[in-house]
Amino acid sequence: MADITLYGRKTSVNVQKAVWALEELRVPYQQIELGLSFGGLDTPDYLAMNPNGLVPTLKDGDLVLWESHAIVRYLAASYGAGNLWPESPRVRALADQWADWTAMTLQPLWGAVFTAAARTKEKARKKKTIEAAVAKAAAALSIADGQLRRTPFLTGERPTYGDIIFGALLYRWYTMEIEREPMQGLDAYYERLQERAAYVKGVCVDYSILTNTLDG
C-alpha cells in the first residue's frame, strides 16, 4: 500500500494536478493543507523537504519530491503503467510535449488572465489588460484545440499525464468571468474532463478565496 503524503492547499492549481493524478490512479494518500491561510511553508521542517517554500511537495516513503509536473510524472510512472503512463515511448514523448508546452507557454499566459480578471480587485481591473491577456491565452489554447478536434485527449484515445498537467488549468479558464470564443475541440474536451470524478474532486475547487485580493 502506498505511503503517500501530499503537502499543499486544495486551492493551488499545481497541487490540484497532483490530487487529480492520485485520484485518477486510485492511490491512497493523505493531504496536509499548507500555504496562504494555512501557513506552514516557512517552517524548518517544511523547508527541509522543499527549500523553495512552495507547494506541492510529495512524500512517498523515503522519497521527497517537489515541482508539480515532476510529481505528476512520478505518480504516473510508478502507479499508472498502461494508464496515465503510456507504454509507448512515442506516446510518452507526445505527453511530454504537451506537459512542457503547458509549463513554458500556456500556464504563464493563463496566470496573467487569472491575475488580471480574478485576483485583482474588481474596482482596479482594467478591461484592456484583461482583453489582451485573454487574447494571448486563447491563441495558445487554440493550438490544443486543433489537436483536440482530432483526438479525444491530447495524445490519443486515453488521457495521460500530459492531460493532467494541461487539463488542470481549464476549470478556472471556463469559470472566470471573461469573454471566451467557442473552441469546438477544447470545449468538448472540458466536458469530457468534467465527467471524470477524479477531475471534479481534484480540480473543480472553489477558488473565491483567491479573488479580489490584489490592488492592481
C-alpha positions as CSV (number, residue, x, y, z in Angstrom):
1,M,0.0,0.0,0.0
2,A,1.3,3.5,-0.9
3,D,2.5,5.6,2.0
4,I,2.0,9.0,0.3
5,T,1.5,12.4,1.8
6,L,0.8,15.4,-0.3
7,Y,1.5,18.8,1.1
8,G,-0.3,21.8,-0.2
9,R,-3.6,23.7,-0.2
10,K,-6.5,22.4,-2.3
11,T,-6.9,25.8,-4.0
12,S,-3.4,25.7,-5.6
13,V,-3.7,24.7,-9.2
14,N,-0.3,23.0,-9.0
15,V,-1.5,21.0,-6.0
16,Q,-4.6,20.2,-7.9
17,K,-2.6,18.5,-10.6
18,A,-1.1,16.1,-8.0
19,V,-4.5,15.5,-6.4
20,W,-6.1,14.7,-9.8
21,A,-3.4,12.3,-10.6
22,L,-3.6,10.5,-7.3
23,E,-7.4,10.3,-7.6
24,E,-7.3,9.1,-11.2
25,L,-4.8,6.4,-10.2
26,R,-6.8,5.5,-7.0
27,V,-3.6,5.6,-4.9
28,P,-4.2,6.0,-1.2
29,Y,-2.8,9.3,0.2
30,Q,-3.2,11.9,2.8
31,Q,-3.2,15.6,2.2
32,I,-1.9,18.2,4.5
33,E,-3.0,21.7,3.6
34,L,-0.2,24.3,3.7
35,G,0.1,27.8,2.2
36,L,-1.8,31.1,2.4
37,S,-4.2,31.0,5.4
38,F,-2.9,27.5,6.4
39,G,0.7,28.8,6.7
40,G,3.5,26.3,7.3
41,L,5.6,27.0,4.3
42,D,8.4,28.7,6.2
43,T,8.9,26.2,9.0
44,P,12.3,24.4,9.2
45,D,10.6,21.0,8.8
46,Y,8.9,22.0,5.6
47,L,11.9,23.9,4.1
48,A,14.0,20.8,4.8
49,M,11.6,19.0,2.4
50,N,11.1,21.8,-0.1
51,P,13.7,24.6,0.1
52,N,11.6,26.7,-2.3
53,G,8.9,27.1,0.4
54,L,6.2,26.4,-2.2
55,V,3.6,23.8,-2.8
56,P,3.1,21.0,-3.7
57,T,5.5,18.6,-2.1
58,L,5.0,14.8,-2.2
59,K,6.4,12.3,0.2
60,D,6.2,8.7,-0.9
61,G,8.0,6.5,1.7
62,D,11.5,7.9,1.8
63,L,11.2,9.9,-1.4
64,V,10.5,13.6,-1.1
65,L,9.7,15.3,-4.4
66,W,8.7,18.9,-5.3
67,E,7.7,20.6,-8.6
68,S,4.1,19.6,-9.6
69,H,4.9,18.3,-13.1
70,A,7.7,16.1,-11.7
71,I,5.3,14.8,-9.1
72,V,2.6,14.0,-11.8
73,R,5.1,12.2,-13.9
74,Y,6.4,10.2,-11.0
75,L,3.0,9.2,-9.9
76,A,2.0,8.2,-13.5
77,A,5.3,6.2,-13.9
78,S,5.1,4.5,-10.5
79,Y,1.4,3.7,-10.3
80,G,-0.1,4.2,-13.7
81,A,1.7,2.0,-16.2
82,G,-0.5,1.5,-19.2
83,N,-2.9,4.1,-17.8
84,L,-1.7,7.7,-17.3
85,W,1.8,6.4,-18.2
86,P,1.7,5.1,-21.7
87,E,3.7,2.0,-22.6
88,S,4.8,3.5,-25.9
89,P,7.8,5.8,-25.8
90,R,6.3,7.7,-28.7
91,V,3.1,8.4,-26.8
92,R,5.1,9.4,-23.7
93,A,7.1,11.8,-25.9
94,L,3.8,13.4,-27.0
95,A,2.7,13.6,-23.4
96,D,6.0,15.3,-22.5
97,Q,5.5,17.7,-25.4
98,W,2.1,18.9,-24.1
99,A,3.3,19.0,-20.5
100,D,6.3,21.1,-21.3
101,W,4.3,23.4,-23.6
102,T,1.8,23.9,-20.8
103,A,4.6,24.8,-18.4
104,M,6.6,27.1,-20.7
105,T,3.9,28.6,-22.9
106,L,0.3,28.2,-21.6
107,Q,0.5,28.5,-17.8
108,P,2.2,31.9,-17.8
109,L,-0.4,33.3,-20.2
110,W,-3.2,31.6,-18.2
111,G,-1.8,33.0,-15.0
112,A,-1.8,36.5,-16.5
113,V,-5.5,36.2,-17.2
114,F,-6.2,34.9,-13.7
115,T,-4.3,37.8,-12.2
116,A,-6.0,40.5,-14.3
117,A,-9.5,39.1,-14.3
118,A,-9.9,37.4,-10.9
119,R,-7.1,38.1,-8.4
120,T,-7.1,41.9,-9.0
121,K,-9.8,43.7,-7.0
122,E,-12.8,44.4,-9.2
123,K,-12.5,48.2,-8.9
124,A,-8.9,48.0,-10.0
125,R,-9.4,45.7,-13.0
126,K,-8.5,47.1,-16.4
127,K,-10.6,46.0,-19.3
128,K,-7.9,46.4,-21.9
129,T,-5.4,44.5,-19.8
130,I,-7.9,41.6,-19.4
131,E,-8.7,41.6,-23.1
132,A,-5.1,41.5,-24.1
133,A,-4.3,38.7,-21.6
134,V,-7.3,36.7,-22.7
135,A,-6.4,37.1,-26.4
136,K,-2.8,35.7,-25.8
137,A,-4.0,32.8,-23.7
138,A,-6.8,32.0,-26.2
139,A,-4.2,32.0,-29.1
140,A,-2.2,29.4,-27.2
141,L,-5.3,27.3,-26.3
142,S,-6.2,27.3,-30.0
143,I,-3.1,25.1,-30.5
144,A,-4.5,22.5,-28.1
145,D,-7.9,23.0,-29.6
146,G,-6.5,21.9,-33.0
147,Q,-5.3,18.7,-31.6
148,L,-8.5,18.1,-29.6
149,R,-10.5,18.3,-32.8
150,R,-8.6,15.3,-34.0
151,T,-8.3,13.2,-30.8
152,P,-10.4,12.9,-27.6
153,F,-7.3,13.6,-25.4
154,L,-4.0,15.2,-26.2
155,T,-2.1,12.1,-27.2
156,G,-5.0,10.0,-28.5
157,E,-7.9,8.0,-27.2
158,R,-6.9,7.9,-23.5
159,P,-5.7,10.6,-21.0
160,T,-2.1,10.6,-20.0
161,Y,-0.1,12.7,-17.5
162,G,0.1,15.3,-20.2
163,D,-3.7,15.8,-19.9
164,I,-3.3,16.1,-16.1
165,I,-0.9,18.9,-16.4
166,F,-2.8,20.7,-19.1
167,G,-6.4,20.0,-18.1
168,A,-6.0,21.3,-14.6
169,L,-5.9,24.8,-15.9
170,L,-9.3,24.6,-17.7
171,Y,-11.6,24.8,-14.7
172,R,-10.7,28.4,-14.0
173,W,-10.5,29.2,-17.7
174,Y,-14.1,28.2,-18.1
175,T,-15.4,29.6,-14.9
176,M,-13.7,33.0,-14.8
177,E,-15.8,36.0,-15.8
178,I,-14.1,36.5,-19.1
179,E,-15.3,36.6,-22.7
180,R,-14.3,33.3,-24.5
181,E,-14.7,32.4,-28.1
182,P,-16.0,28.9,-28.6
183,M,-13.4,26.2,-29.4
184,Q,-15.0,23.1,-30.6
185,G,-12.3,20.7,-29.6
186,L,-11.4,22.3,-26.3
187,D,-15.0,22.8,-25.2
188,A,-15.8,19.1,-25.8
189,Y,-12.6,18.1,-24.0
190,Y,-13.5,20.1,-21.0
191,E,-16.9,18.4,-20.9
192,R,-15.2,15.0,-21.0
193,L,-13.0,16.0,-18.1
194,Q,-16.0,17.1,-16.0
195,E,-17.3,13.5,-16.4
196,R,-14.3,12.2,-14.5
197,A,-14.8,12.0,-10.8
198,A,-11.1,12.4,-10.1
199,Y,-11.1,15.7,-12.1
200,V,-14.1,17.1,-10.3
201,K,-12.6,16.2,-6.9
202,G,-9.1,17.4,-7.6
203,V,-9.6,20.4,-9.8
204,C,-13.1,21.8,-9.6
205,V,-12.4,23.5,-6.3
206,D,-13.9,26.9,-5.2
207,Y,-11.2,29.5,-5.7
208,S,-13.1,32.5,-4.5
209,I,-10.6,32.9,-1.6
210,L,-8.0,33.8,-4.2
211,T,-10.1,36.5,-5.9
212,N,-10.2,40.2,-5.3
213,T,-7.0,40.3,-3.3
214,L,-4.7,42.5,-5.4
215,D,-4.8,46.2,-5.7
216,G,-3.7,46.1,-9.3
